Amino acid sequence: MAAEYGTPGAGQRLAVLGAGVMGTGIAALAVGHGMAVSLIDLDRRRLDEVPASIGHQVRMARLMGALPDEADPGALVTGLSLADLVTGDDAAPIAVIEAVTEDAEAKAKVLAEVSALVPPGTPVISNTSAIPIDELAGATARPEDLVGTHFMNPPYLIRTVEVIRGARTGEATLDALRALLAALRREPIVVDDAPGFVTSRILHPMINDAVRVVAAGTASAESVDRLMQGCLGHPTGPLRTADLIGLDNLVDSLWVLHSRTGDEGCRPCDLLLELVRAGHLGRKSGRGFYDYEGEQA
């Protein structure tokens, strides 16, 4: 274990697996609400960057009035091993949130390992934008303990969370997740299981179509976004949203939707694939459809 930030949070500890954009964002949300967090990732370089990233997000959340005034930051501890999650019954987390890359095999492997480590009845939560929860449940020791979430980025600003009830998700697991989200002042909307659920099934093909419009030369990315904002009320525009999601994450989600639904509208368009191959992934890389060089993501 390494790197602590803040003070312990009321004896509750949340475990987060994956120190990417969503994992650190979810961890920052919990830390900002006074909850202790164990953040696990296999990449030491990523873990070294975590305290500064989470500290920045907590400060931003506080400046924007997105955290309770009375909450002292919870403790953050990072580690390289899933086994670090459990060193005894008293150390078991109240829940585990898996936030690794949007790849079914990678998620299934991590979920299988963690479900074998934590005590029965511990909610195991897969944060995914498109992969069906019951598909992942088959890899776990106790499918009834698995439930899905789809936090939006950044989690500290977007208060609504899509919650996915798998075919085998237990009612106690769902209740425990609702209680956790209430402690984080988030509003859960529970939906049934399907590829992409609600938000990604609607949003991601729409973004793909917006990219096709740009690729065809009909309009610039800025013009597409301004029209969607001004005429249709989209708060940021689809292409700025894509940059915030991460273009690589968007491509992964679209491939999941395409393979599981057969919808050709979900096949990632060539321009999107070209940007990802070039390393232009959106805000997190400094460039996507827009240039973010010099900004702190």
C-alpha positions in Angstrom: 0.0 0.0 0.0 1.1 3.6 -0.6 0.1 7.2 -0.8 -2.5 8.5 1.7 -4.7 11.6 1.2 -7.0 13.2 3.7 -8.4 11.7 7.0 -10.5 8.5 7.6 -14.1 8.7 6.7 -16.5 7.5 9.4 -15.1 3.9 9.5 -16.5 3.1 6.0 -14.1 2.0 3.3 -14.9 1.7 -0.4 -12.7 -0.3 -2.8 -12.3 0.9 -6.3 -10.5 -1.3 -8.9 -8.9 0.7 -11.8 -7.2 4.0 -11.7 -8.3 5.3 -15.1 -10.5 8.3 -15.6 -13.6 6.8 -14.2 -11.9 4.9 -11.3 -10.2 8.1 -10.1 -13.4 10.1 -10.6 -15.5 7.7 -8.5 -12.7 7.6 -5.9 -12.7 11.4 -5.8 -16.4 11.5 -5.3 -16.2 9.1 -2.3 -13.2 10.8 -0.8 -14.9 14.2 -1.1 -17.9 12.9 0.8 -15.6 11.7 3.7 -15.4 8.0 2.8 -12.1 6.1 3.0 -11.1 4.6 -0.4 -8.7 1.8 -1.4 -7.8 2.3 -5.0 -6.2 -0.7 -6.8 -4.4 -0.7 -10.1 -1.6 -2.8 -11.6 0.2 0.2 -13.1 2.5 1.8 -10.6 2.9 5.0 -12.7 -0.9 5.5 -12.7 -1.0 5.0 -8.9 1.8 7.6 -8.4 -0.4 10.1 -10.2 -3.6 9.3 -8.3 -3.2 11.5 -5.1 -2.6 14.7 -7.2 -5.5 13.9 -9.6 -8.0 13.1 -6.8 -6.8 16.1 -4.7 -7.5 18.3 -7.8 -10.9 16.9 -8.3 -11.9 17.2 -4.7 -10.8 20.9 -4.7 -12.7 21.5 -7.9 -15.8 19.9 -6.5 -15.6 22.0 -3.4 -15.1 25.2 -5.4 -18.2 24.4 -7.5 -20.3 23.6 -4.4 -20.6 19.9 -5.3 -19.5 18.6 -1.9 -21.2 18.9 1.6 -19.6 21.8 3.5 -19.1 19.7 6.6 -17.3 16.7 5.0 -13.6 16.3 5.7 -11.9 14.3 2.9 -11.8 10.6 3.4 -8.5 8.7 3.5 -7.1 7.4 0.2 -4.8 4.4 0.1 -3.5 2.9 -3.2 -2.3 -0.6 -3.9 -1.1 -2.9 -6.7 -2.9 -6.1 -5.6 -6.5 -7.2 -5.3 -5.4 -9.2 -2.3 -4.7 -5.9 -0.5 -8.5 -5.5 -0.4 -9.0 -8.1 2.3 -6.6 -8.6 5.3 -9.4 -9.7 7.7 -13.1 -9.3 8.3 -12.7 -5.9 9.9 -10.8 -4.7 6.9 -13.4 -5.8 4.3 -14.8 -2.9 2.2 -18.5 -2.0 2.3 -18.5 -2.4 -1.5 -16.2 -2.9 -4.4 -16.5 -0.9 -7.6 -14.8 -2.3 -10.6 -13.8 0.4 -13.1 -11.3 -1.3 -15.4 -11.2 -0.9 -19.2 -14.4 -1.5 -21.1 -13.5 -5.0 -22.2 -15.7 -8.0 -21.2 -12.8 -10.4 -20.7 -10.8 -8.0 -18.6 -13.8 -7.1 -16.5 -14.8 -10.8 -16.1 -11.3 -11.7 -14.9 -11.2 -9.0 -12.3 -14.7 -9.7 -11.1 -14.0 -13.4 -10.7 -10.9 -12.6 -8.6 -12.5 -10.0 -6.4 -15.7 -12.0 -5.8 -13.6 -14.8 -4.5 -11.8 -12.5 -2.1 -14.6 -10.5 -0.4 -17.0 -11.9 2.1 -20.4 -13.1 0.8 -23.0 -10.3 0.7 -20.4 -7.6 -0.2 -21.8 -5.7 -3.2 -19.6 -6.1 -6.2 -20.4 -3.2 -8.6 -19.3 -3.2 -12.2 -19.0 0.3 -13.7 -19.6 -0.2 -17.4 -21.1 1.8 -20.2 -22.3 -1.0 -22.3 -21.5 -4.6 -21.2 -24.5 -6.5 -20.0 -24.3 -7.3 -16.2 -25.6 -10.8 -16.5 -22.9 -11.6 -19.1 -20.3 -10.6 -16.4 -22.2 -12.4 -13.6 -21.3 -15.8 -15.0 -17.7 -15.2 -14.0 -18.4 -14.3 -10.4 -18.6 -16.6 -7.3 -22.0 -15.2 -6.3 -24.0 -13.6 -9.2 -26.5 -12.3 -6.7 -23.8 -9.9 -5.3 -23.1 -8.3 -8.7 -24.9 -5.1 -9.9 -24.0 -2.5 -12.5 -23.5 1.2 -12.5 -22.8 3.8 -15.2 -21.4 6.9 -13.6 -21.1 9.9 -15.9 -17.9 11.9 -16.2 -17.0 13.8 -14.0 -18.8 11.9 -11.2 -18.5 14.7 -8.7 -20.6 17.0 -10.9 -23.2 14.6 -12.4 -25.6 13.6 -9.7 -27.7 11.0 -11.6 -26.3 7.4 -11.8 -27.6 4.7 -14.1 -28.0 1.5 -12.1 -28.3 -1.8 -13.9 -30.1 -4.7 -12.3 -28.9 -8.0 -13.8 -31.2 -11.0 -14.1 -29.4 -12.5 -11.0 -28.8 -9.3 -9.0 -30.1 -9.8 -5.4 -32.5 -7.3 -3.8 -30.1 -6.9 -0.9 -27.3 -5.9 -3.3 -29.5 -3.4 -5.0 -30.6 -1.9 -1.6 -26.9 -1.7 -0.5 -26.0 0.1 -3.7 -28.9 2.6 -3.2 -27.6 3.3 0.3 -24.1 3.8 -1.0 -25.3 6.3 -3.6 -27.4 8.1 -1.1 -24.3 8.6 1.1 -22.6 10.1 -1.9 -25.7 12.3 -2.6 -26.3 10.6 -6.0 -29.7 9.8 -7.5 -30.0 6.2 -8.8 -32.2 5.4 -11.8 -32.6 1.6 -11.9 -33.0 0.0 -15.3 -33.0 -3.6 -16.6 -30.1 -5.3 -18.2 -29.4 -4.9 -21.9 -26.4 -3.9 -24.1 -25.7 -0.2 -23.5 -28.7 -0.1 -21.0 -30.4 3.3 -21.7 -27.8 6.1 -21.8 -25.1 4.5 -24.0 -27.7 2.8 -26.3 -29.1 6.2 -27.2 -26.1 8.5 -26.8 -23.2 6.6 -28.3 -24.8 5.8 -31.7 -25.8 9.5 -31.8 -22.2 10.6 -31.2 -21.1 8.2 -33.9 -23.5 9.8 -36.4 -22.2 13.3 -35.3 -18.7 12.1 -36.2 -19.9 10.9 -39.6 -21.3 14.4 -40.3 -17.9 15.9 -39.6 -16.1 13.2 -41.6 -18.4 14.0 -44.6 -17.5 17.6 -44.5 -21.0 18.8 -43.8 -20.0 20.8 -40.8 -17.1 21.3 -38.4 -17.1 19.7 -34.9 -17.8 23.2 -33.4 -20.8 23.8 -35.7 -22.3 20.4 -35.0 -22.0 21.0 -31.2 -23.3 24.6 -31.4 -26.4 23.4 -33.4 -27.1 20.6 -31.0 -26.7 23.0 -28.1 -28.7 25.9 -29.5 -31.4 24.0 -31.4 -31.8 20.7 -29.5 -30.8 21.7 -26.0 -27.8 19.3 -25.6 -25.8 20.9 -22.8 -22.3 20.4 -24.3 -22.8 19.0 -27.8 -22.0 15.4 -28.8 -18.4 15.9 -29.8 -17.3 17.7 -26.7 -19.1 15.0 -24.9 -17.1 12.4 -26.8 -13.9 14.1 -25.8 -15.0 14.0 -22.2 -15.9 10.3 -22.4 -12.6 9.5 -24.1 -12.6 8.5 -27.7 -11.0 5.1 -27.0 -13.8 4.4 -24.4 -16.4 5.5 -26.9 -15.0 3.1 -29.5 -14.9 0.2 -27.0 -18.5 0.9 -26.1 -19.6 1.1 -29.7 -17.9 -2.3 -30.5 -19.8 -3.8 -27.5 -23.1 -2.5 -28.8 -22.3 -3.6 -32.4 -21.3 -7.1 -31.5 -24.3 -7.7 -29.2 -27.1 -6.0 -31.2 -25.9 -6.2 -34.8 -26.8 -2.6 -35.3 -24.6 -1.2 -38.1 -25.1 2.3 -36.7 -23.0 1.2 -33.8 -20.0 0.3 -35.9 -17.4 3.0 -35.0 -16.9 5.3 -38.0 -13.5 5.6 -39.7 -12.7 9.1 -38.4 -13.3 8.0 -34.8 -11.0 5.0 -35.3 -8.3 7.2 -37.0 -8.3 9.6 -34.0 -7.9 6.8 -31.5 -5.0 5.2 -33.6 -3.3 8.6 -33.6 -3.6 8.8 -29.8 -6.0 11.7 -29.9 -8.4 10.5 -27.2 -10.0 13.7 -26.0 -9.5 15.7 -22.9 -7.3 13.1 -21.1 -4.8 13.1 -24.0 -4.9 16.8 -24.6 -6.5 16.5 -28.0 -9.6 15.0 -29.6 -12.2 16.9 -31.6 -10.9 19.9 -29.7 -7.5 21.0 -28.4 -7.0 20.9 -24.6 -3.3 21.3 -24.5 -2.3 23.2 -21.3 -5.6 22.4 -19.5 -5.6 20.1 -16.5 -8.1 17.3 -17.2 
